[in-house]
Amino acid sequence: MPYRLTVIGTGYLGITHAACMADLGFDVLGLDIDADKIRRLNNGELPIHEPGLEAVLRRGLESGRLRFTTSYEEVGAFGDVHFVCVGTPQKQGEYAADVSYMDAAIESLAPYLGRECLVVGKSTVPVGTAGRLADKLARLAPDGVQPELAWNPEFLREGFAVKDTLNPDRIVIGVRSERAEKVLREVYQPLGEVPIVVTDFATAELVKTAANAFLATKISFINAMAEVCEAAHADVKQLSEALSYDDRIGGRFLNAGLGFGGGCLPKDIRAFMARAGELGADQALTFLREVDAINMRRRARMVDLARELAGGSFQGCTVGVLGAAFKPNSDDIRDSPALDVAVTIGHQGGQVTVYDPIALDNARKAHPELRYGASALEAVRGANVVLLLTEWPEFVELDPEVLGQAVATRKIVDGRNALNAETWRSAGWHYRALGRP
Ligand code: UDX
């Protein structure tokens, strides 16, 4: 008899995991404490934008293998394997991660565990959390029931969540027993041939933070080179291309521009530094401070470049901003470099109008003080400066002539090194980009 799965927490990770596991043939019950979200999910409505996910969700609901609840009692009775996918945001005013939702999930679930089962943490947590939660689980479970814990970090990217879940490049499972390993191997068996790395709890937790720290470092490395290129009148785009042919380096995550944002990389590197400090290993990660600082400096540099093009001040200047999401194919605006730049320019007196293909609603809720356009053309109408801040394909394909007729002055800063400089210049645009002459 196949395992019955539950998924606690229905954010990007939880919804995708629940829907994809149902697609693989498991009976899945998802839980969230947000009743409205659960109602929408049960109606087949996706509360986030994620390509391809709504179809998988609906398929699951229609098959009868997938449903959602707010009841921990139901989840406890239903599941053989419980995946915990709740958020671990950055604490207010601190670098450390707030793992209180993780603790709350374990505390709520444990009393309802009536039989042998496996609880699997998937969220990104500070190393040492799994060991602590295993003790808590054992303490809070009913007498005579011995639930086990495992740690199974998730590496999915927003925009590719379904693909990354169904075709992962690796699976990492941190376990304390052969039984837990066997259960997780069986759960992931329908995925076919995927490298599985079996570790202890601490290593499994660290793999995820190390992976994100590496990716952030790679982006900040090329952005540091962009700073040097700016000082030396060199071209970071050509530099990056030349580096990419060395397959020890590789070209992915080597796009210089406005830098990284989103719900993961920024907060994960900060939480990693905070945790290393607690462990007395802070020196090992001091470089991440620099990675973070380089990243944040790109946003400041973008504002400076825009101000320069505006003639030295944003007062009385109309700025058209293309992009609000932290990256293309996402409506996520968490720590979005694009919105950060738009808001800063607004504070400095610029009249900012923002357009994004799908993140406008989220942006409007978070920043009602900005103006929003219904299209790229509307956002740039009458603009003295245009800023491309998220490299949506529809922005990359914009016709400089058509855009040129809408703006007041043909000036653009390409914050993502996504446009063809020559095409724009030959259409009469003053084109500037980060890290390029
Ligand atoms: C990331 C990790 O990739 C994923 O494995 C982990 O599970 C969660 O965090 P995600 O936040 O979805 O995924 O975004 P990602 O595609 O990694 O991009 C992160 C940020 O880096 C974006 O703001 C993107 O614009 C920026 N970026 C990426 C660059 O600035 N340059 C690059 O070359 C690549």
Boltz pocket constraint, residues with backbone or C-beta under 6 A from the ligand:
constraints:
  - pocket:
      binder: B
      contacts: [[A, 154], [A, 155], [A, 156], [A, 157], [A, 158], [A, 159], [A, 212], [A, 215], [A, 219], [A, 251], [A, 252], [A, 253], [A, 254], [A, 255], [A, 256], [A, 257], [A, 258], [A, 259], [A, 260], [A, 261], [A, 262], [A, 263], [A, 264], [A, 265], [A, 326], [A, 327]]
      max_distance: 6.0
